[in-house]
């Protein structure tokens, strides 16, 4: 794979093929569509350039289908998690506004399911948006040339476009709020099953360190309400002095709220809780959940906007414009 330097190749588009073959975009389109009004040698030069660059024109770009039959593959790890449901709903709304169809794939957060999805997705859709944990080599192997927009992942090469989630400022604000309320023993319920600490834990660690707070009061939690409850029990068993907790996401936070009540702890008097995601569900629990909130509507719409640019060969948005930042949203739990 290429380096992360500025010399890495651009994402392959019809512009790249035209530049490589020394012809116009219109000539590339005619060659790829098998039109007869160009010379055989020119057509062959275009086809050779496209093959060498790994360009895979979408059905939409080739003009073989109308825009209203363009199909997007939306890949999510868990539709039972309301966060992914909210993102999917936003993407569906944005795609429908363009007259596009969306096929949703749920990989159950399993690597084998991801690979299985990738193996069939190329024949079913024109572009892919979603969450993947497999390597970029595997992504490229099964979707070579197909426009792809990854969500919440830092791509290592320019082959892939990505929507980045930046919660650093929001988590810093959450920790500052808790410290301002007098909390000095702040724990975290982090995601389990990952080899490296999550970015959310890194944001928490940095924010805690900035306030001189111990950032090591951490327990793992499965991504469910039950996981949040079990995680809080484990955290308090090891660190009973904890008076506030930041959680990997809102579902875990809801489980922690429920478990706090079972343990006889009043929220937020005995235990303050702040989640991450800003789900609509947070307003339905008691007390309402404070959260480092993301705009899931913008996240889904931004992904569809970028994949639309890639499909049509338009200039894609730059990385700096593909960032969704989270902000602290206070409610009754902290």
C-alpha positions in Angstrom: 0.0 0.0 0.0 1.1 3.6 -0.5 2.5 5.8 2.2 0.5 8.6 3.9 2.7 11.2 2.2 1.4 13.8 -0.3 2.9 11.7 -3.1 0.4 8.9 -2.9 -1.8 8.4 -6.0 -5.2 10.1 -6.3 -8.4 8.2 -6.1 -9.0 6.8 -9.6 -11.6 8.8 -11.5 -12.5 9.3 -15.2 -10.3 12.5 -15.0 -7.3 10.3 -14.2 -7.9 8.0 -17.1 -8.3 11.0 -19.5 -5.1 12.5 -18.2 -3.2 9.2 -18.5 -4.4 8.5 -22.1 -4.0 12.2 -23.2 -7.6 12.6 -24.2 -10.7 14.3 -23.0 -13.3 13.0 -20.6 -15.8 12.7 -23.4 -13.3 10.5 -25.4 -12.9 8.3 -22.3 -16.6 7.9 -22.0 -17.0 7.1 -25.7 -14.2 4.5 -25.5 -15.6 2.8 -22.4 -19.1 2.7 -23.9 -17.9 1.1 -27.1 -18.8 4.0 -29.4 -17.5 3.9 -32.9 -16.8 7.5 -33.6 -13.2 7.4 -32.2 -10.1 5.7 -33.7 -9.3 2.2 -32.8 -5.8 3.1 -31.5 -7.3 5.9 -29.3 -9.9 3.6 -27.9 -7.2 1.0 -27.1 -5.1 3.6 -25.4 -8.0 4.6 -23.2 -8.8 1.0 -22.3 -5.2 0.2 -21.5 -5.0 3.3 -19.3 -8.2 2.4 -17.5 -7.0 -1.1 -16.8 -3.5 0.0 -15.6 -5.1 2.5 -13.2 -7.7 0.0 -11.9 -10.5 2.3 -13.0 -13.9 0.7 -12.7 -16.6 3.0 -14.1 -20.0 2.7 -12.4 -23.1 1.9 -14.3 -24.2 5.5 -13.6 -21.0 7.0 -15.0 -21.2 4.8 -18.2 -24.8 6.0 -18.8 -26.1 2.5 -18.9 -28.8 3.3 -16.3 -30.7 6.4 -15.4 -29.8 8.3 -12.4 -33.0 7.2 -10.6 -31.8 3.6 -10.7 -28.4 4.2 -9.2 -27.9 1.9 -6.2 -25.8 2.5 -3.1 -24.6 -0.2 -0.8 -24.8 0.9 2.9 -22.8 -1.3 5.2 -23.3 -1.1 9.0 -22.0 -3.3 11.8 -25.2 -3.5 13.9 -28.7 -2.2 13.0 -29.9 -3.1 16.5 -27.6 -0.2 17.8 -29.8 2.9 17.4 -26.7 5.0 16.4 -26.2 3.0 13.2 -30.0 3.1 12.7 -29.9 6.9 12.9 -27.0 7.1 10.5 -28.7 4.7 8.1 -31.9 6.7 8.2 -30.0 9.9 7.4 -28.2 8.2 4.5 -31.5 6.8 3.1 -33.1 10.2 3.3 -30.2 11.8 1.4 -30.2 9.1 -1.2 -33.9 9.2 -1.8 -33.6 13.0 -2.4 -31.4 12.1 -5.3 -33.7 9.4 -6.5 -31.3 6.6 -5.6 -31.9 3.2 -4.2 -30.1 1.9 -1.1 -29.3 -1.7 -0.1 -28.5 -2.0 3.6 -26.1 -4.8 4.7 -25.6 -5.7 8.4 -22.3 -7.3 9.0 -23.0 -8.1 12.7 -19.6 -6.6 13.5 -17.9 -9.8 12.3 -14.9 -9.9 9.9 -16.2 -13.0 8.1 -19.5 -11.2 7.4 -17.7 -8.2 6.1 -15.7 -10.3 3.6 -18.9 -12.1 2.6 -20.6 -8.8 2.0 -17.7 -7.5 -0.1 -17.7 -10.6 -2.2 -21.3 -10.0 -3.4 -21.6 -6.3 -3.2 -19.7 -5.5 -6.5 -22.4 -7.0 -8.6 -25.3 -5.4 -6.8 -24.4 -1.7 -6.3 -22.7 1.3 -7.9 -21.0 2.6 -4.8 -20.4 1.7 -1.2 -20.8 3.7 2.0 -20.2 2.4 5.5 -18.2 0.9 8.3 -15.5 -1.7 7.8 -12.8 -3.1 10.0 -11.0 -5.3 7.4 -7.8 -4.1 5.7 -7.6 -1.7 2.8 -6.0 -4.5 0.7 -9.1 -6.6 1.3 -11.4 -3.6 0.6 -9.6 -2.9 -2.7 -9.5 -6.6 -3.7 -13.3 -6.9 -3.7 -14.3 -3.4 -4.8 -11.4 -2.3 -7.1 -12.3 1.0 -8.7 -15.8 1.2 -7.1 -16.4 4.5 -5.3 -16.2 3.9 -1.5 -16.8 6.2 1.4 -15.7 4.8 4.8 -17.2 6.2 8.0 -15.3 6.7 11.2 -12.0 5.4 9.8 -8.7 7.0 8.8 -7.8 5.7 5.3 -4.1 5.1 4.7 -4.2 5.7 1.0 -6.0 8.0 -1.4 -7.9 5.1 -2.9 -10.6 5.5 -0.2 -12.6 8.5 0.9 -13.6 8.7 4.5 -15.9 10.6 6.9 -13.9 11.3 10.1 -15.5 11.6 13.5 -13.8 14.1 15.8 -14.9 14.0 19.4 -11.8 15.4 21.1 -13.3 18.8 21.9 -16.6 17.3 23.1 -14.9 14.8 25.4 -12.7 17.5 26.7 -15.8 19.6 27.5 -17.4 16.6 29.2 -14.4 16.0 31.5 -14.2 19.7 32.3 -17.8 19.8 33.2 -17.4 16.8 35.6 -14.4 18.3 37.2 -16.2 21.6 37.5 -18.9 19.7 39.4 -16.3 18.5 41.9 -15.7 15.0 40.5 -12.1 13.8 40.8 -12.6 10.1 40.4 -13.9 9.8 36.9 -14.1 6.3 35.3 -14.7 5.2 31.7 -16.6 2.3 30.2 -14.6 1.6 27.0 -15.4 -0.7 24.0 -14.2 -4.3 24.4 -12.8 -6.6 21.7 -10.4 -4.2 20.0 -6.6 -4.7 19.9 -5.9 -1.0 20.5 -7.5 1.6 22.7 -10.4 3.4 21.0 -10.0 7.0 19.9 -12.7 7.8 22.5 -10.5 6.4 25.2 -7.5 8.4 23.9 -9.6 11.6 24.0 -10.7 10.8 27.5 -7.1 10.0 28.7 -5.9 13.3 27.2 -8.8 15.3 28.8 -8.3 13.7 32.2 -4.6 14.3 32.1 -5.2 18.0 31.3 -7.1 18.3 34.6 -4.8 16.1 36.7 -7.4 13.4 36.9 -6.5 9.7 37.0 -7.3 8.3 33.5 -6.8 4.7 34.5 -10.2 4.0 36.0 -11.4 2.0 33.0 -13.5 -1.1 32.5 -14.6 -2.7 29.2 -18.2 -2.9 28.2 -20.0 -4.9 25.4 -21.9 -2.6 23.1 -25.3 -3.1 24.6 -27.4 -1.9 27.6 -26.6 -5.2 29.4 -22.9 -4.7 28.6 -23.1 -1.2 30.1 -24.6 -2.6 33.3 -22.0 -5.3 33.6 -19.2 -2.8 32.8 -20.4 -0.5 35.5 -20.5 -3.3 38.1 -17.0 -4.3 37.2 -15.7 -0.7 37.3 -17.3 0.0 40.7 -16.2 -3.3 42.1 -12.6 -2.4 41.4 -12.9 1.4 42.0 -15.8 2.0 44.4 -14.7 5.6 44.8 -15.8 6.5 41.3 -18.4 9.2 41.3 -18.7 9.9 37.5 -18.4 7.8 34.4 -17.9 8.5 30.7 -19.0 5.8 28.3 -18.0 4.7 24.9 -21.6 5.3 23.6 -25.1 6.0 24.6 -26.3 2.4 24.7 -23.6 1.6 27.2 -24.6 4.7 29.2 -28.3 3.7 29.3 -27.2 0.3 30.7 -25.0 2.1 33.3 -27.9 4.3 34.3 -30.1 1.3 34.9 -27.4 -0.5 36.8 -26.7 2.5 39.0 -30.3 2.4 40.1 -30.1 -1.3 40.9 -27.0 -0.6 43.0 -28.9 2.1 44.9 -26.9 5.0 43.5 -28.8 8.1 42.5 -28.0 9.8 39.2 -26.4 12.3 39.1 -26.1 12.9 42.9 -24.1 9.7 43.6 -23.0 8.9 40.1 -22.9 11.2 37.1 -23.1 9.6 33.6 -22.1 11.0 30.2 -22.5 9.0 27.0 -21.3 9.5 23.5 -23.4 9.7 20.3 -26.3 12.0 21.3 -29.0 9.5 20.4 -32.7 10.5 20.4 -33.1 7.6 22.8 -31.2 9.5 25.5 -34.2 11.9 26.0 -36.4 8.9 26.8 -34.5 7.6 29.8 -34.7 9.0 33.4 -32.9 11.1 34.1 -32.3 12.3 30.4 -28.8 11.4 29.3 -26.0 13.9 28.9 -23.9 13.0 25.9 -21.1 14.0 23.7 -23.4 14.3 20.7 -22.9 13.7 17.0 -25.1 15.1 14.2 -26.1 11.7 12.8 -28.2 13.4 10.1 -25.2 15.3 8.8 -23.0 12.2 9.0 -25.3 10.2 6.7 -25.9 13.1 4.3 -22.2 13.9 4.1 -21.4 10.3 3.2 -24.0 10.3 0.4 -22.9 13.7 -0.9 -19.3 12.5 -1.2 -20.2 9.2 -2.9 -22.3 11.2 -5.3 -19.3 13.3 -6.3 -17.2 10.1 -6.8 -19.9 8.5 -8.9 -20.2 11.4 -11.3 -16.5 12.2 -11.5 -17.1 15.6 -9.9 -14.4 17.0 -7.6 -14.6 15.2 -4.3 -14.7 17.0 -1.0 -11.3 17.4 0.7 -10.5 15.6 3.9 -10.9 18.8 6.0 -14.5 19.0 4.8 -15.3 15.4 5.7 -15.2 15.8 9.5 -18.2 15.5 11.8 -17.4 17.0 15.2 -19.1 16.0 18.5 -20.3 18.5 21.1 -21.2 18.1 24.7 -25.0 18.1 25.2 -25.9 18.3 28.9 -29.1 16.9 30.3 -30.1 15.4 33.6 -27.5 12.6 34.1 -24.5 14.8 34.8 
